[in-house]
Amino acid sequence: LFQCTKKLFLSEQAGRAQVIEFLRKNAANSISMANLLMGLSSVLCSLNGQYHYACWLVLMGFMLDLADGAVARQLNACSALGAKMDDFADFTSFGLATGLVLQAHGILEGLLVIVYVLAVFTRLCFFSSGMPFMYRGLPCPYGASMVAATYFLTGGHLVAMRLMAIVMILFMVDQGFYPHDKASWRSCFTPPSWPLSTS
């Protein structure tokens, strides 16, 4: 009876450890899936003319994108699969969904939407700084959040949104370097080091 109880206890411990490990490895992926859901929901809202909700969903996707990177680093759960899921979610939320809120009512507007989506695609596929805590070009989540925020700040003024989109396209394809969000937040909470006076 003691041996059976011991085996049962050990098997329960092993099962609990497997569940915890599964949750650790997939916590960030779950957040990426939530980001993807926000993007798809935003697309549906735009197709139904509900641009107010579509922009809110883009901003929610932006917050989730910030969270999934932080969770993956904190839990040491970065993986190739997670990176692919994150890129796919980013393209949906910050490429397709954000492009649709620009409302392509004509040829020029449609061309702007296409160029914006292609800029996000190019940014995700080819832009890598190769340097720790540095981005090459403005990350697409920040560009999308600026476009969505412009909607609320201007009451949905399309010209202002499209001008912001053009500016964000230029920043996204820029070859300059931008600090990683992890480094930026760290600098906000790290006190400056002042040289000590020897006099």
MDTraj code that builds the backbone (N, CA, C; nanometers):
import mdtraj as md
import numpy as np

residues = "LEU PHE GLN CYS THR LYS LYS LEU PHE LEU SER GLU GLN ALA GLY ARG ALA GLN VAL ILE GLU PHE LEU ARG LYS ASN ALA ALA ASN SER ILE SER MET ALA ASN LEU LEU MET GLY LEU SER SER VAL LEU CYS SER LEU ASN GLY GLN TYR HIS TYR ALA CYS TRP LEU VAL LEU MET GLY PHE MET LEU ASP LEU ALA ASP GLY ALA VAL ALA ARG GLN LEU ASN ALA CYS SER ALA LEU GLY ALA LYS MET ASP ASP PHE ALA ASP PHE THR SER PHE GLY LEU ALA THR GLY LEU VAL LEU GLN ALA HIS GLY ILE LEU GLU GLY LEU LEU VAL ILE VAL TYR VAL LEU ALA VAL PHE THR ARG LEU CYS PHE PHE SER SER GLY MET PRO PHE MET TYR ARG GLY LEU PRO CYS PRO TYR GLY ALA SER MET VAL ALA ALA THR TYR PHE LEU THR GLY GLY HIS LEU VAL ALA MET ARG LEU MET ALA ILE VAL MET ILE LEU PHE MET VAL ASP GLN GLY PHE TYR PRO HIS ASP LYS ALA SER TRP ARG SER CYS PHE THR PRO PRO SER TRP PRO LEU SER THR SER".split()
xyz = np.array([
    [0.0829, -0.1212, 0.0000],
    [0.0000, 0.0000, 0.0000],
    [0.0865, 0.1264, 0.0000],
    [0.1947, 0.1221, 0.0795],
    [0.2852, 0.2375, 0.0853],
    [0.3501, 0.2620, -0.0504],
    [0.3927, 0.1525, -0.1172],
    [0.4575, 0.1654, -0.2473],
    [0.3595, 0.2218, -0.3507],
    [0.2368, 0.1750, -0.3460],
    [0.1366, 0.2253, -0.4407],
    [0.1088, 0.3738, -0.4179],
    [0.0990, 0.4104, -0.2900],
    [0.0751, 0.5512, -0.2570],
    [0.1915, 0.6388, -0.3015],
    [0.3138, 0.5883, -0.2822],
    [0.4328, 0.6636, -0.3216],
    [0.4378, 0.6823, -0.4725],
    [0.4082, 0.5750, -0.5479],
    [0.4091, 0.5845, -0.6941],
    [0.3025, 0.6827, -0.7425],
    [0.1861, 0.6769, -0.6788],
    [0.0788, 0.7685, -0.7171],
    [0.1181, 0.9131, -0.6899],
    [0.1811, 0.9366, -0.5757],
    [0.2254, 1.0719, -0.5401],
    [0.3305, 1.1219, -0.6381],
    [0.4263, 1.0344, -0.6740],
    [0.5318, 1.0734, -0.7678],
    [0.4750, 1.0993, -0.9068],
    [0.3790, 1.0165, -0.9475],
    [0.3187, 1.0370, -1.0794],
    [0.2400, 1.1679, -1.0838],
    [0.1735, 1.2011, -0.9719],
    [0.1019, 1.3286, -0.9654],
    [0.1991, 1.4458, -0.9713],
    [0.3117, 1.4318, -0.9038],
    [0.4139, 1.5374, -0.9080],
    [0.4677, 1.5552, -1.0489],
    [0.4959, 1.4406, -1.1154],
    [0.5482, 1.4467, -1.2523],
    [0.4457, 1.5104, -1.3457],
    [0.3186, 1.4733, -1.3284],
    [0.2139, 1.5313, -1.4123],
    [0.1993, 1.6802, -1.3895],
    [0.2091, 1.7212, -1.2628],
    [0.1998, 1.8636, -1.2301],
    [0.3174, 1.9403, -1.2897],
    [0.4360, 1.8798, -1.2847],
    [0.5546, 1.9448, -1.3417],
    [0.5416, 1.9587, -1.4927],
    [0.4836, 1.8576, -1.5588],
    [0.4642, 1.8647, -1.7036],
    [0.3659, 1.9750, -1.7403],
    [0.2601, 1.9871, -1.6606],
    [0.1618, 2.0925, -1.6867],
    [0.2246, 2.2303, -1.6701],
    [0.3030, 2.2474, -1.5637],
    [0.3689, 2.3760, -1.5389],
    [0.4660, 2.4088, -1.6516],
    [0.5413, 2.3076, -1.6975],
    [0.6361, 2.3299, -1.8068],
    [0.5633, 2.3648, -1.9355],
    [0.4508, 2.2989, -1.9610],
    [0.3711, 2.3291, -2.0801],
    [0.3207, 2.4730, -2.0758],
    [0.2712, 2.5135, -1.9596],
    [0.2223, 2.6510, -1.9449],
    [0.3349, 2.7519, -1.9613],
    [0.4523, 2.7200, -1.9080],
    [0.5666, 2.8109, -1.9198],
    [0.6056, 2.8302, -2.0657],
    [0.6094, 2.7196, -2.1405],
    [0.6531, 2.7269, -2.2795],
    [0.5506, 2.7943, -2.3695],
    [0.4236, 2.7882, -2.3323],
    [0.3188, 2.8367, -2.4219],
    [0.2475, 2.9621, -2.3720],
    [0.2939, 3.0196, -2.2625],
    [0.2300, 3.1419, -2.2120],
    [0.2398, 3.2548, -2.3141],
    [0.3612, 3.2771, -2.3663],
    [0.3799, 3.3842, -2.4646],
    [0.3051, 3.3534, -2.5940],
    [0.3031, 3.2247, -2.6349],
    [0.2304, 3.1871, -2.7562],
    [0.0810, 3.2133, -2.7416],
    [0.0283, 3.1924, -2.6220],
    [-0.1134, 3.2202, -2.5977],
    [-0.1432, 3.3690, -2.6131],
    [-0.0501, 3.4525, -2.5680],
    [-0.0689, 3.5972, -2.5829],
    [-0.0609, 3.6363, -2.7302],
    [0.0294, 3.5706, -2.8062],
    [0.0371, 3.5957, -2.9505],
    [-0.0933, 3.5572, -3.0192],
    [-0.1526, 3.4458, -2.9764],
    [-0.2811, 3.4048, -3.0327],
    [-0.3897, 3.5076, -3.0007],
    [-0.3844, 3.5638, -2.8808],
    [-0.4803, 3.6686, -2.8442],
    [-0.4603, 3.7920, -2.9319],
    [-0.3343, 3.8259, -2.9601],
    [-0.3034, 3.9364, -3.0506],
    [-0.3610, 3.9084, -3.1893],
    [-0.3427, 3.7847, -3.2372],
    [-0.3982, 3.7459, -3.3674],
    [-0.5503, 3.7594, -3.3673],
    [-0.6133, 3.7200, -3.2585],
    [-0.7587, 3.7316, -3.2471],
    [-0.8023, 3.8775, -3.2529],
    [-0.7259, 3.9668, -3.1882],
    [-0.7569, 4.1096, -3.1948],
    [-0.7475, 4.1594, -3.3391],
    [-0.6436, 4.1146, -3.4102],
    [-0.6257, 4.1569, -3.5484],
    [-0.7381, 4.1098, -3.6386],
    [-0.7759, 3.9829, -3.6265],
    [-0.8845, 3.9296, -3.7088],
    [-1.0167, 3.9983, -3.6758],
    [-1.0394, 4.0242, -3.5482],
    [-1.1619, 4.0940, -3.5077],
    [-1.1638, 4.2361, -3.5625],
    [-1.0465, 4.3011, -3.5626],
    [-1.0368, 4.4362, -3.6181],
    [-1.0673, 4.4360, -3.7673],
    [-1.0172, 4.3351, -3.8381],
    [-1.0459, 4.3227, -3.9818],
    [-1.1962, 4.3114, -4.0046],
    [-1.2627, 4.2268, -3.9273],
    [-1.4074, 4.2097, -3.9414],
    [-1.4817, 4.3395, -3.9106],
    [-1.4368, 4.4118, -3.8085],
    [-1.5004, 4.5400, -3.7754],
    [-1.4860, 4.6399, -3.8896],
    [-1.3672, 4.6466, -3.9487],
    [-1.3452, 4.7394, -4.0601],
    [-1.4315, 4.7024, -4.1800],
    [-1.4428, 4.5732, -4.2081],
    [-1.5248, 4.5293, -4.3211],
    [-1.6720, 4.5630, -4.3001],
    [-1.7120, 4.5791, -4.1743],
    [-1.8503, 4.6162, -4.1428],
    [-1.8651, 4.7650, -4.1129],
    [-1.7585, 4.8423, -4.1394],
    [-1.7653, 4.9867, -4.1212],
    [-1.7553, 5.0336, -3.9780],
    [-1.7165, 4.9467, -3.8870],
    [-1.7057, 4.9831, -3.7452],
    [-1.5600, 5.0164, -3.7123],
    [-1.5145, 5.1297, -3.7650],
    [-1.3727, 5.1649, -3.7546],
    [-1.3335, 5.2044, -3.6127],
    [-1.4272, 5.2539, -3.5359],
    [-1.3987, 5.2889, -3.3959],
    [-1.3533, 5.1643, -3.3195],
    [-1.4304, 5.0576, -3.3318],
    [-1.3938, 4.9331, -3.2637],
    [-1.2675, 4.8727, -3.3243],
    [-1.2531, 4.8866, -3.4558],
    [-1.1349, 4.8318, -3.5232],
    [-1.0070, 4.8940, -3.4686],
    [-1.0091, 5.0250, -3.4457],
    [-0.8899, 5.0921, -3.3925],
    [-0.8640, 5.0529, -3.2475],
    [-0.9700, 5.0362, -3.1698],
    [-0.9518, 4.9900, -3.0320],
    [-0.8867, 4.8522, -3.0301],
    [-0.9278, 4.7649, -3.1199],
    [-0.8725, 4.6294, -3.1252],
    [-0.7260, 4.6314, -3.1672],
    [-0.6889, 4.7236, -3.2568],
    [-0.5475, 4.7378, -3.2944],
    [-0.4645, 4.7791, -3.1731],
    [-0.5163, 4.8738, -3.0952],
    [-0.4441, 4.9174, -2.9751],
    [-0.4347, 4.8057, -2.8713],
    [-0.5389, 4.7251, -2.8599],
    [-0.5334, 4.6109, -2.7691],
    [-0.4299, 4.5093, -2.8167],
    [-0.4229, 4.4898, -2.9486],
    [-0.3205, 4.4015, -3.0038],
    [-0.1807, 4.4531, -2.9758],
    [-0.1648, 4.5857, -2.9789],
    [-0.0349, 4.6463, -2.9479],
    [0.0070, 4.6151, -2.8048],
    [-0.0854, 4.6278, -2.7111],
    [-0.0542, 4.5978, -2.5718],
    [-0.0205, 4.4498, -2.5534],
    [-0.0933, 4.3633, -2.6227],
    [-0.0651, 4.2200, -2.6144],
    [0.0707, 4.1872, -2.6748],
    [0.1073, 4.2580, -2.7818],
    [0.2380, 4.2342, -2.8437],
    [0.3508, 4.2726, -2.7488],
    [0.3339, 4.3829, -2.6773],
    [0.4333, 4.4202, -2.5766],
    [0.4426, 4.3137, -2.4679],
    [0.3262, 4.2603, -2.4310],
    [0.3230, 4.1622, -2.3220],
    [0.3863, 4.0302, -2.3615],
    [0.3641, 3.9834, -2.4850],
    [0.4146, 3.8503, -2.5186],
    [0.5667, 3.8461, -2.5228],
    [0.6286, 3.9544, -2.5691],
    [0.7746, 3.9589, -2.5672],
    [0.8295, 3.9606, -2.4259],
    [0.7651, 4.0394, -2.3401],
    [0.8106, 4.0476, -2.2010],
    [0.7935, 3.9140, -2.1295],
    [0.6809, 3.8463, -2.1538],
    [0.6558, 3.7164, -2.0899],
    [0.7551, 3.6122, -2.1390],
    [0.7811, 3.6107, -2.2707],
    [0.8750, 3.5130, -2.3258],
    [1.0142, 3.5305, -2.2671],
    [1.0576, 3.6567, -2.2508],
    [1.1901, 3.6804, -2.1933],
    [1.1922, 3.6464, -2.0450],
    [1.0865, 3.6812, -1.9740],
    [1.0818, 3.6575, -1.8302],
    [1.0811, 3.5081, -1.7979],
    [1.0092, 3.4300, -1.8789],
    [0.9985, 3.2857, -1.8548],
    [1.1034, 3.2058, -1.9306],
    [1.1902, 3.2772, -2.0043],
    [1.2932, 3.2100, -2.0847],
    [1.2289, 3.1071, -2.1773],
    [1.1239, 3.1504, -2.2469],
    [1.0461, 3.0598, -2.3311],
    [1.0476, 3.1029, -2.4770],
    [1.1557, 3.1674, -2.5202],
    [1.1673, 3.2084, -2.6599],
    [1.1908, 3.0849, -2.7469],
    [1.1242, 3.0796, -2.8617],
    [1.1392, 2.9655, -2.9513],
    [1.1148, 3.0099, -3.0945],
    [1.1573, 2.9260, -3.1906],
    [1.1358, 2.9571, -3.3319],
    [0.9867, 2.9599, -3.3637],
    [0.9114, 2.8668, -3.3056],
    [0.7665, 2.8645, -3.3269],
    [0.7019, 2.9907, -3.2718],
    [0.7443, 3.0318, -3.1531],
    [0.6897, 3.1528, -3.0937],
    [0.7179, 3.2758, -3.1776],
    [0.8389, 3.2818, -3.2358],
    [0.8746, 3.3959, -3.3205],
    [0.7875, 3.4002, -3.4457],
    [0.7606, 3.2826, -3.5053],
    [0.6756, 3.2779, -3.6245],
    [0.5324, 3.3180, -3.5911],
    [0.4824, 3.2683, -3.4791],
    [0.3466, 3.3046, -3.4378],
    [0.3360, 3.4540, -3.4110],
    [0.4387, 3.5104, -3.3495],
    [0.4397, 3.6532, -3.3201],
    [0.4398, 3.7346, -3.4487],
    [0.5214, 3.6935, -3.5468],
    [0.5270, 3.7648, -3.6742],
    [0.3933, 3.7566, -3.7476],
    [0.3316, 3.6385, -3.7468],
    [0.2029, 3.6233, -3.8159],
    [0.0956, 3.7084, -3.7492],
    [0.0948, 3.7087, -3.6163],
    [-0.0017, 3.7919, -3.5439],
    [0.0237, 3.9398, -3.5705],
    [0.1515, 3.9787, -3.5732],
    [0.1860, 4.1185, -3.6002],
    [0.1417, 4.1605, -3.7395],
    [0.1626, 4.0731, -3.8384],
    [0.1227, 4.1076, -3.9752],
    [-0.0288, 4.1252, -3.9839],
    [-0.1022, 4.0403, -3.9127],
    [-0.2483, 4.0495, -3.9154],
    [-0.2973, 4.1765, -3.8459],
    [-0.2464, 4.2015, -3.7251],
    [-0.2954, 4.3150, -3.6456],
    [-0.2418, 4.4488, -3.6936],
    [-0.1128, 4.4520, -3.7273],
    [-0.0476, 4.5795, -3.7554],
    [-0.0233, 4.6025, -3.9038],
    [-0.0546, 4.5019, -3.9860],
    [-0.0473, 4.5165, -4.1301],
    [-0.1861, 4.5226, -4.1907],
    [-0.2524, 4.4078, -4.1967],
    [-0.3842, 4.4000, -4.2594],
    [-0.4886, 4.4842, -4.1861],
    [-0.4990, 4.4641, -4.0550],
    [-0.6030, 4.5348, -3.9794],
    [-0.5816, 4.6858, -3.9811],
    [-0.4565, 4.7281, -3.9641],
    [-0.4280, 4.8722, -3.9634],
    [-0.4469, 4.9319, -4.1018],
    [-0.4099, 4.8572, -4.2050],
    [-0.4309, 4.9053, -4.3408],
    [-0.5783, 4.9292, -4.3707],
    [-0.6638, 4.8407, -4.3213],
    [-0.8068, 4.8530, -4.3504],
    [-0.8706, 4.9737, -4.2828],
    [-0.8187, 5.0158, -4.1672],
    [-0.8793, 5.1330, -4.1011],
    [-0.8492, 5.2617, -4.1778],
    [-0.7575, 5.2552, -4.2758],
    [-0.7287, 5.3727, -4.3584],
    [-0.8356, 5.3944, -4.4645],
    [-0.9235, 5.2960, -4.4827],
    [-1.0428, 5.3094, -4.5668],
    [-1.0098, 5.3460, -4.7118],
    [-0.9873, 5.2446, -4.7922],
    [-0.9524, 5.2640, -4.9330],
    [-1.0779, 5.2913, -5.0149],
    [-1.1140, 5.4208, -5.0288],
    [-1.2328, 5.4590, -5.1043],
    [-1.2012, 5.4909, -5.2505],
    [-1.0757, 5.5004, -5.2856],
    [-1.0367, 5.5311, -5.4225],
    [-0.9057, 5.4643, -5.4574],
    [-0.8552, 5.4942, -5.5770],
    [-0.7327, 5.4295, -5.6241],
    [-0.6135, 5.4706, -5.5383],
    [-0.5987, 5.5998, -5.5131],
    [-0.4846, 5.6469, -5.4345],
    [-0.4905, 5.5942, -5.2915],
    [-0.6105, 5.5969, -5.2331],
    [-0.6250, 5.5447, -5.0969],
    [-0.5961, 5.3951, -5.0923],
    [-0.6426, 5.3239, -5.1954],
    [-0.6144, 5.1808, -5.2031],
    [-0.4665, 5.1533, -5.2183],
    [-0.3982, 5.2377, -5.2966],
    [-0.2541, 5.2221, -5.3136],
    [-0.1815, 5.2447, -5.1818],
    [-0.2278, 5.3427, -5.1041],
    [-0.1663, 5.3685, -4.9736],
    [-0.1822, 5.2477, -4.8816],
    [-0.3000, 5.1871, -4.8817],
    [-0.3228, 5.0681, -4.7989],
    [-0.2276, 4.9565, -4.8395],
    [-0.2130, 4.9347, -4.9707],
    [-0.1236, 4.8290, -5.0198],
    [0.0201, 4.8569, -4.9789],
    [0.0638, 4.9821, -4.9957],
    [0.2014, 5.0179, -4.9602],
    [0.2235, 5.0011, -4.8103],
    [0.1242, 5.0377, -4.7304],
    [0.1381, 5.0237, -4.5851],
    [0.1532, 4.8769, -4.5465],
    [0.0679, 4.7923, -4.6017],
    [0.0745, 4.6488, -4.5706],
    [0.2075, 4.5902, -4.6171],
    [0.2540, 4.6305, -4.7353],
    [0.3828, 4.5818, -4.7854],
    [0.4982, 4.6301, -4.6988],
    [0.4880, 4.7519, -4.6471],
    [0.5932, 4.8033, -4.5582],
    [0.6009, 4.7199, -4.4309],
    [0.4848, 4.6833, -4.3761],
    [0.4830, 4.5974, -4.2569],
    [0.5406, 4.4607, -4.2896],
    [0.5019, 4.4055, -4.4042],
    [0.5528, 4.2742, -4.4462],
    [0.7043, 4.2776, -4.4615],
    [0.7540, 4.3828, -4.5274],
    [0.8986, 4.3971, -4.5465],
    [0.9693, 4.4133, -4.4133],
    [0.9099, 4.4931, -4.3263],
    [0.9688, 4.5158, -4.1938],
    [0.9821, 4.3856, -4.1157],
    [0.8809, 4.3010, -4.1214],
    [0.8821, 4.1756, -4.0462],
    [0.9767, 4.0725, -4.1070],
    [0.9879, 4.0727, -4.2399],
    [1.0660, 3.9680, -4.3074],
    [1.2150, 3.9981, -4.3154],
    [1.2500, 4.1217, -4.3424],
    [1.3875, 4.1500, -4.3820],
    [1.4655, 4.2408, -4.2880],
    [1.3986, 4.3107, -4.1990],
    [1.4700, 4.4082, -4.1165],
    [1.5124, 4.3448, -3.9850],
    [1.6401, 4.3263, -3.9707],
    [1.6970, 4.2756, -3.8455],
    [1.8266, 4.3501, -3.8204],
    [1.8398, 4.4060, -3.7014],
    [1.9583, 4.4865, -3.6728],
    [2.0799, 4.4002, -3.6460],
    [2.0580, 4.2762, -3.5985],
    [2.1705, 4.1918, -3.5599],
    [2.2394, 4.2406, -3.4349],
    [2.1782, 4.3360, -3.3649],
    [2.2356, 4.3929, -3.2435],
    [2.1381, 4.3740, -3.1281],
    [2.1862, 4.3384, -3.0103],
    [2.0960, 4.3212, -2.8963],
    [2.0318, 4.4533, -2.8550],
    [1.9014, 4.4455, -2.8234],
    [1.8243, 4.5604, -2.7739],
    [1.8184, 4.6760, -2.8741],
    [1.8268, 4.6425, -3.0044],
    [1.8162, 4.7454, -3.1073],
    [1.7269, 4.6951, -3.2202],
    [1.6439, 4.7841, -3.2742],
    [1.5643, 4.7558, -3.3931],
    [1.6249, 4.8306, -3.5110],
    [1.6142, 4.7724, -3.6305],
    [1.6443, 4.8473, -3.7526],
    [1.5099, 4.8884, -3.8136],
    [1.4864, 5.0161, -3.8172],
    [1.3562, 5.0641, -3.8600],
    [1.2556, 5.0591, -3.7462],
    [1.1537, 5.1421, -3.7544],
    [1.0521, 5.1463, -3.6493],
    [0.9693, 5.0183, -3.6527],
    [0.9550, 4.9475, -3.5409],
    [0.8726, 4.8262, -3.5387],
    [0.7274, 4.8567, -3.5757],
    [0.6668, 4.7661, -3.6522],
    [0.5314, 4.7911, -3.7026],
    [0.4256, 4.8078, -3.5932],
    [0.4363, 4.7449, -3.4753],
    [0.3340, 4.7713, -3.3734],
    [0.3255, 4.9186, -3.3331],
    [0.4401, 4.9862, -3.3286],
    [0.4403, 5.1276, -3.2914],
    [0.3764, 5.2122, -3.4015],
    [0.4051, 5.1778, -3.5275],
    [0.3427, 5.2489, -3.6383],
    [0.1920, 5.2329, -3.6381],
    [0.1462, 5.1092, -3.6149],
    [0.0022, 5.0827, -3.6122],
    [-0.0654, 5.1548, -3.4961],
    [-0.0002, 5.1559, -3.3817],
    [-0.0597, 5.2238, -3.2658],
    [-0.0718, 5.3739, -3.2903],
    [0.0237, 5.4319, -3.3632],
    [0.0161, 5.5746, -3.3945],
    [-0.1000, 5.6038, -3.4890],
    [-0.1205, 5.5166, -3.5882],
    [-0.2326, 5.5351, -3.6811],
    [-0.3652, 5.5229, -3.6064],
    [-0.3758, 5.4200, -3.5208],
    [-0.4996, 5.4004, -3.4445],
    [-0.5233, 5.5158, -3.3473],
    [-0.4167, 5.5632, -3.2826],
    [-0.4307, 5.6747, -3.1890],
    [-0.4739, 5.8020, -3.2617],
    [-0.4258, 5.8212, -3.3848],
    [-0.4649, 5.9382, -3.4636],
    [-0.6148, 5.9388, -3.4891],
    [-0.6718, 5.8199, -3.5076],
    [-0.8174, 5.8103, -3.5272],
    [-0.8914, 5.8724, -3.4089],
    [-0.8492, 5.8397, -3.2881],
    [-0.9185, 5.8896, -3.1691],
    [-0.8866, 6.0365, -3.1419],
    [-0.7631, 6.0771, -3.1694],
    [-0.7233, 6.2151, -3.1423],
    [-0.7881, 6.3141, -3.2384],
    [-0.8190, 6.2685, -3.3590],
    [-0.8755, 6.3580, -3.4607],
    [-1.0220, 6.3295, -3.4899],
    [-1.0822, 6.2392, -3.4141],
    [-1.2216, 6.2056, -3.4402],
    [-1.2413, 6.1311, -3.5702],
    [-1.1434, 6.0511, -3.6081],
    [-1.1543, 5.9714, -3.7301],
    [-1.1271, 6.0483, -3.8577],
    [-1.0480, 6.1552, -3.8495],
    [-1.0156, 6.2369, -3.9671],
    [-0.9256, 6.1558, -4.0602],
    [-0.9784, 6.1211, -4.1782],
    [-0.9074, 6.0298, -4.2677],
    [-0.7782, 6.0885, -4.3220],
    [-0.7788, 6.2175, -4.3545],
    [-0.6570, 6.2793, -4.4089],
    [-0.5445, 6.2725, -4.3063],
    [-0.5763, 6.3044, -4.1811],
    [-0.4749, 6.2983, -4.0751],
    [-0.4242, 6.1558, -4.0564],
    [-0.5142, 6.0586, -4.0615],
    [-0.4738, 5.9191, -4.0458],
    [-0.3837, 5.8742, -4.1601],
    [-0.4169, 5.9155, -4.2806],
    [-0.3370, 5.8744, -4.3963],
    [-0.2009, 5.9421, -4.3962],
    [-0.1975, 6.0683, -4.3535],
    [-0.0680, 6.1354, -4.3412],
    [0.0188, 6.0665, -4.2360],
    [-0.0425, 6.0288, -4.1240],
    [0.0311, 5.9560, -4.0207],
    [0.0809, 5.8221, -4.0748],
    [-0.0020, 5.7552, -4.1550],
    [0.0387, 5.6272, -4.2133],
    [0.1597, 5.6441, -4.3050],
    [0.1613, 5.7520, -4.3830],
    [0.2756, 5.7777, -4.4719],
    [0.4026, 5.7994, -4.3905],
    [0.3908, 5.8777, -4.2833],
    [0.5070, 5.9014, -4.1965],
    [0.5553, 5.7704, -4.1350],
    [0.4624, 5.6866, -4.0904],
    [0.4997, 5.5592, -4.0288],
    [0.5640, 5.4644, -4.1297],
    [0.5193, 5.4696, -4.2549],
    [0.5830, 5.3885, -4.3597],
    [0.7295, 5.4272, -4.3737],
    [0.7558, 5.5575, -4.3763],
    [0.8940, 5.6054, -4.3900],
    [0.9794, 5.5613, -4.2720],
    [0.9223, 5.5664, -4.1522],
    [0.9971, 5.5229, -4.0342],
    [1.0205, 5.3720, -4.0348],
    [0.9216, 5.2952, -4.0812],
    [0.9357, 5.1495, -4.0801],
    [1.0425, 5.1008, -4.1769],
    [1.0560, 5.1666, -4.2914],
    [1.1564, 5.1232, -4.3893],
    [1.2879, 5.1981, -4.3714],
    [1.2950, 5.2788, -4.2678],
    [1.4183, 5.3510, -4.2371],
    [1.5295, 5.2527, -4.2004],
    [1.6518, 5.2850, -4.2385],
    [1.7661, 5.1995, -4.2074],
    [1.8304, 5.2345, -4.0738],
    [1.7760, 5.3340, -4.0054],
    [1.8324, 5.3733, -3.8768],
    [1.7994, 5.2736, -3.7671],
    [1.8637, 5.2923, -3.6522],
    [1.8462, 5.2020, -3.5389],
    [1.7573, 5.2670, -3.4331],
    [1.6720, 5.1851, -3.3739],
    [1.5807, 5.2298, -3.2693],
    [1.6007, 5.1416, -3.1464],
    [1.5990, 5.2002, -3.0261],
    [1.6217, 5.1184, -2.9057],
    [1.5087, 5.0203, -2.8822],
    [1.5456, 4.9018, -2.8378],
    [1.4484, 4.7982, -2.8033],
    [1.3628, 4.8453, -2.6866],
    [1.2349, 4.8030, -2.6836],
    [1.1466, 4.8471, -2.5757],
    [1.1980, 4.8037, -2.4393],
    [1.2665, 4.6884, -2.4329],
    [1.3215, 4.6436, -2.3047],
    [1.4274, 4.7411, -2.2548],
    [1.5151, 4.7855, -2.3470],
    [1.6195, 4.8802, -2.3081],
    [1.5598, 5.0152, -2.2715],
    [1.4542, 5.0556, -2.3434],
    [1.3918, 5.1850, -2.3159],
    [1.3284, 5.1868, -2.1779],
    [1.2544, 5.0814, -2.1436],
    [1.1915, 5.0756, -2.0119],
    [1.2962, 5.0675, -1.9026],
    [1.4043, 4.9934, -1.9308],
    [1.5096, 4.9826, -1.8299],
    [1.5705, 5.1188, -1.8019],
    [1.5910, 5.1996, -1.9070],
    [1.6521, 5.3313, -1.8879],
    [1.5598, 5.4240, -1.8096],
    [1.4276, 5.4000, -1.8205],
    [1.3331, 5.4851, -1.7473],
    [1.3438, 5.4648, -1.5967],
    [1.3796, 5.3438, -1.5554],
    [1.3794, 5.3120, -1.4132],
    [1.5199, 5.2984, -1.3551],
    [1.6223, 5.3273, -1.4357],
    [1.7593, 5.3194, -1.3871],
    [1.8089, 5.4597, -1.3568],
    [1.8460, 5.4891, -1.2348],
    [1.8936, 5.6240, -1.2028],
    [2.0257, 5.6520, -1.2727],
    [2.0486, 5.7755, -1.3153],
    [2.1749, 5.8082, -1.3816],
    [2.2918, 5.7974, -1.2853],
    [2.4063, 5.7602, -1.3412],
    [2.5274, 5.7511, -1.2579],
    [2.6049, 5.8813, -1.2715],
    [2.6163, 5.9539, -1.1614],
    [2.6847, 6.0823, -1.1626],
    [2.8298, 6.0624, -1.1205],
    [2.9225, 6.1293, -1.1881],
    [3.0629, 6.1167, -1.1475],
    [3.0851, 6.1761, -1.0087],
    [3.1621, 6.1074, -0.9281],
    [3.1900, 6.1546, -0.7924],
    [3.2985, 6.2616, -0.7942],
    [3.2750, 6.3657, -0.7189],
    [3.3739, 6.4733, -0.7127],
    [3.4902, 6.4307, -0.6226],
    [3.6104, 6.4582, -0.6677],
    [3.7302, 6.4228, -0.5909],
    [3.7882, 6.5415, -0.5173],
    [3.7226, 6.6575, -0.5311],
    [3.7754, 6.7775, -0.4651],
    [3.7322, 6.7822, -0.3203],
])
top = md.Topology()
chain = top.add_chain()
for i, resn in enumerate(residues, 1):
    res = top.add_residue(resn, chain, resSeq=i)
    for name in ("N", "CA", "C"):
        top.add_atom(name, md.element.get_by_symbol(name[0]), res)
traj = md.Trajectory(xyz[None], top)
